[in-house]
């Protein structure tokens, strides 16, 4: 059996006492399966995200239409909005909407942005409409590591750090990990999942299902979330592929009764039940921020809360002792 140490030994805490054996279970039992190791080394077939990238799919949206009238009509129908509904929301006449969709009228940049607000379009779709109508794109797509993104990175790190002792992560449009707080690193380290890795590859691998006690419920909920996120952005191939994969999981035998669907991790006798909330930047004017999500994990029961507090307290104490 391959084992990997991921953290310091757990000692006595004020909240709860863990035996050496329990810490060893957390640190060693969740070893990285052979399949995932080989993916990391590039020795196994391509993952979902690599297939999307290698296949030349660089546009974040599946609305692959070449003209503004067709693009506007496609988005309006995707939002299940009539011409009259859109006209009222954008404060224009339905006749003008009809003329825009047939090409009889040419939009101004201001009109395109107004329609984007009315349809709640992602920034990339607004850029697409602007360029199709002959105007310059309005919204940039900065690299996460760019110098002028430093305040955003700092704000994200502050938010994640403040969520300890519970895990928290920041994800981009296709669920690539941009940042993780300490508890999240501790939770995902046994799977060799760290900043820069894809959570889509993890949830569609053979590694996760044996470790999730309620995998059918989690897979079903994750597939729904992926479809919702993809639809909101006009269709994202990586999300659609992952949703299709998870849809192959047999449905749960009994419906979940409760306010949320938690993910219940089972590592030997160690059991962690958590649910998440998702936050986004309120006024994004950049494509990277428009698609970014901050996901905060919360304990779904008192035992999980106590365990996470104790694990993080011990990890923090040992880290301080080694400095």
C-alpha positions in Angstrom: 0.0 0.0 0.0 1.3 3.4 -0.9 1.1 5.9 1.9 1.9 9.6 2.1 2.4 11.8 5.1 0.6 15.0 4.7 0.9 16.8 8.0 2.2 16.9 11.6 1.2 14.4 14.3 -2.0 15.4 16.1 -1.6 16.2 19.8 -3.9 17.0 22.7 -6.2 20.0 22.2 -8.6 21.8 24.4 -11.6 20.8 22.2 -11.0 17.1 21.8 -8.3 14.5 22.2 -7.3 12.5 19.2 -5.2 9.3 19.5 -2.1 8.9 17.3 -3.9 6.2 15.4 -6.7 8.6 14.4 -4.2 11.1 13.0 -2.4 8.4 11.2 -5.7 7.4 9.6 -6.3 10.9 8.3 -2.7 11.3 7.2 -2.1 7.9 5.7 -5.3 6.0 4.9 -6.4 8.3 2.1 -3.6 7.3 -0.2 -3.5 8.4 -3.9 -4.9 5.7 -6.2 -2.7 4.5 -9.0 -5.0 5.9 -11.7 -4.7 9.5 -10.3 -0.9 9.1 -9.9 -0.6 8.1 -13.5 -2.7 11.1 -14.6 -0.4 13.4 -12.7 2.6 11.8 -14.6 0.8 12.0 -17.9 0.8 8.2 -18.4 -3.0 7.6 -18.6 -5.6 8.7 -21.1 -6.5 12.4 -21.2 -8.7 13.9 -18.6 -11.8 15.9 -19.4 -10.1 19.3 -19.1 -7.1 18.2 -21.2 -9.5 16.9 -23.9 -11.2 20.3 -24.0 -7.9 22.2 -24.2 -6.3 19.8 -26.7 -9.4 19.8 -28.8 -9.0 23.5 -29.5 -12.0 24.6 -27.5 -10.8 27.9 -26.2 -14.0 30.0 -26.2 -15.7 29.8 -22.8 -19.1 29.8 -24.4 -20.9 27.4 -26.8 -22.9 30.2 -28.4 -20.8 29.7 -31.6 -22.7 32.1 -33.8 -21.0 34.5 -36.3 -23.4 37.4 -36.4 -24.9 39.8 -33.9 -28.5 39.2 -34.8 -28.1 35.5 -34.5 -26.2 35.8 -31.2 -28.9 38.1 -29.7 -31.7 35.8 -30.7 -29.8 32.7 -29.4 -29.2 34.3 -26.0 -32.8 35.6 -25.8 -34.1 32.1 -26.3 -31.6 30.6 -23.9 -32.9 33.0 -21.3 -36.5 32.0 -22.2 -37.4 35.6 -22.9 -39.8 36.9 -25.5 -39.0 39.9 -27.7 -41.6 41.8 -25.7 -40.1 40.7 -22.4 -36.6 41.8 -23.5 -37.9 45.1 -24.8 -39.6 46.0 -21.5 -36.5 45.0 -19.5 -34.2 47.0 -21.8 -36.6 49.9 -22.1 -36.9 49.8 -25.9 -39.7 48.8 -28.3 -40.3 45.2 -29.2 -40.2 46.4 -32.8 -36.6 47.5 -32.3 -35.7 44.1 -30.8 -37.2 42.5 -33.9 -35.2 44.7 -36.2 -32.0 43.9 -34.3 -32.6 40.2 -34.6 -33.3 40.4 -38.3 -30.4 42.7 -39.0 -32.6 45.6 -40.2 -31.3 47.8 -37.4 -27.6 48.1 -36.3 -27.0 48.4 -32.5 -24.8 51.0 -30.8 -22.3 49.9 -28.1 -24.6 51.4 -25.5 -27.5 49.3 -26.8 -25.5 46.1 -26.7 -24.4 46.7 -23.1 -28.1 47.5 -22.2 -29.2 44.3 -23.7 -26.4 42.5 -21.9 -27.7 43.8 -18.6 -31.3 42.9 -19.5 -30.4 39.3 -20.4 -27.8 39.1 -17.5 -25.2 37.9 -20.0 -21.6 36.9 -18.9 -19.0 39.5 -19.8 -17.5 37.2 -22.5 -20.9 37.1 -24.3 -21.1 40.9 -24.2 -17.6 41.1 -25.7 -18.7 38.7 -28.4 -21.7 40.8 -29.3 -19.6 44.0 -29.4 -17.1 42.5 -31.8 -19.8 41.0 -34.0 -21.3 44.4 -34.3 -18.0 45.9 -35.3 -16.9 47.4 -32.0 -14.0 46.8 -29.7 -14.4 44.3 -26.8 -15.1 46.2 -23.6 -14.0 43.7 -20.9 -10.4 42.4 -20.6 -9.3 38.9 -19.5 -6.4 39.4 -17.1 -4.2 36.6 -16.0 -4.8 35.6 -12.3 -1.1 36.2 -11.7 -1.2 39.7 -13.3 0.2 42.6 -11.3 -3.1 44.6 -11.3 -4.9 41.5 -9.9 -2.9 41.6 -6.7 -5.7 43.3 -4.7 -8.1 40.6 -5.9 -5.7 37.8 -4.9 -5.1 39.5 -1.5 -8.8 39.9 -0.9 -9.4 36.3 -1.8 -6.6 35.0 0.4 -8.0 37.1 3.3 -11.5 35.7 2.8 -10.2 32.1 2.7 -7.8 32.5 5.6 -10.6 34.0 7.8 -12.7 30.9 7.2 -10.3 28.6 9.0 -10.6 26.1 10.7 -13.0 25.1 7.9 -11.8 24.5 4.3 -12.3 27.2 1.6 -11.2 27.4 -2.0 -11.3 29.7 -5.0 -12.2 28.3 -8.4 -12.1 29.6 -11.9 -14.7 29.0 -14.7 -13.7 25.3 -15.2 -13.1 24.5 -11.5 -9.4 25.0 -11.5 -8.1 25.7 -8.0 -6.8 29.3 -7.8 -6.3 29.5 -4.1 -6.9 27.2 -1.0 -6.7 28.0 2.7 -4.8 25.8 5.1 -7.7 23.5 6.1 -8.5 22.9 2.4 -4.9 22.0 1.7 -5.0 19.6 4.6 -8.2 18.0 3.3 -7.2 17.5 -0.3 -3.4 16.9 0.2 -3.8 13.1 0.4 -5.2 13.1 -3.1 -2.4 15.3 -4.3 -4.9 18.0 -5.2 -3.4 21.5 -4.8 -3.5 25.0 -6.4 -3.6 24.8 -10.1 -5.3 21.4 -10.2 -8.7 20.7 -11.6 -11.6 19.8 -9.3 -13.4 18.4 -12.4 -10.7 15.8 -12.8 -11.1 14.9 -9.2 -14.9 14.5 -9.2 -14.8 12.5 -12.4 -12.0 10.2 -11.2 -12.1 6.8 -9.5 -10.5 8.2 -6.4 -13.4 10.1 -4.9 -16.4 7.8 -4.9 -15.0 5.3 -2.4 -14.3 8.1 0.0 -17.7 9.8 -0.1 -20.3 8.0 1.9 -23.3 9.5 0.0 -21.7 9.5 -3.4 -24.9 9.0 -5.4 -26.5 12.1 -3.8 -23.3 14.2 -4.3 -22.9 13.1 -7.9 -26.5 14.0 -8.7 -26.2 17.4 -7.0 -22.9 18.1 -8.6 -24.2 17.3 -12.1 -27.1 19.7 -11.5 -24.8 22.4 -10.4 -22.5 21.9 -13.4 -25.4 22.1 -15.8 -26.7 25.3 -14.1 -23.3 27.0 -14.3 -22.8 26.0 -17.9 -26.3 27.2 -18.9 -25.7 30.5 -17.2 -22.6 31.0 -19.3 -24.1 29.9 -22.5 -22.6 26.4 -22.4 -19.1 25.4 -21.2 -17.9 22.2 -22.7 -15.8 21.1 -19.7 -18.7 21.5 -17.3 -21.1 19.8 -19.7 -18.7 16.8 -20.1 -18.3 16.5 -16.3 -22.1 16.7 -15.8 -22.6 14.0 -18.4 -20.1 11.8 -16.6 -21.7 12.2 -13.2 -25.1 11.6 -14.7 -24.0 8.0 -15.3 -23.9 7.4 -11.5 -27.0 5.5 -10.4 -29.5 7.8 -8.6 -29.8 7.5 -4.8 -32.2 4.9 -3.4 -34.0 7.3 -1.2 -34.5 11.1 -1.4 -32.3 13.4 0.8 -34.3 14.8 3.6 -32.7 18.0 4.9 -32.1 21.6 4.0 -28.9 20.9 2.0 -27.0 17.9 0.5 -23.8 17.5 2.5 -20.7 15.7 1.2 -19.8 13.0 3.7 -16.2 12.0 3.6 -15.3 8.7 5.2 -11.7 7.9 5.9 -11.6 4.8 8.1 -13.3 5.8 11.3 -12.9 9.5 10.5 -16.2 11.0 9.2 -16.5 14.6 8.0 -19.9 15.9 6.8 -19.8 19.3 5.1 -21.9 21.5 2.9 -20.7 24.6 0.9 -21.8 28.1 0.1 -20.6 30.0 -3.0 -19.6 33.7 -3.2 -18.6 35.8 -6.2 -17.3 39.4 -6.7 -20.2 41.8 -6.9 -19.1 44.1 -9.7 -16.7 42.3 -12.0 -15.5 44.0 -15.1 -12.9 41.3 -16.0 -13.6 37.9 -17.5 -11.5 36.2 -14.9 -13.5 37.6 -12.1 -16.8 37.2 -13.8 -16.3 33.4 -13.8 -14.5 33.1 -10.4 -16.2 31.5 -7.4 -15.2 31.3 -3.7 -16.5 28.1 -2.1 -16.7 27.9 1.7 -17.1 24.6 3.4 -19.1 24.4 6.6 -19.6 21.4 9.0 -23.0 19.8 8.7 -23.0 18.4 12.3 -21.3 19.1 15.6 -18.9 16.2 15.4 -17.5 17.4 12.1 -17.1 21.0 13.5 -15.3 19.6 16.5 -13.0 17.4 14.4 -12.1 20.2 12.0 -11.3 22.6 14.8 -9.1 20.0 16.5 -7.3 19.1 13.3 -6.6 22.7 12.4 -5.6 23.6 15.9 -3.1 20.8 16.1 -1.7 21.5 12.6 -1.3 25.2 13.4 0.4 24.4 16.8 2.9 22.0 15.2 3.6 24.4 12.3 4.4 27.2 14.8 6.6 24.8 16.9 8.7 24.1 13.8 9.4 27.7 12.9 
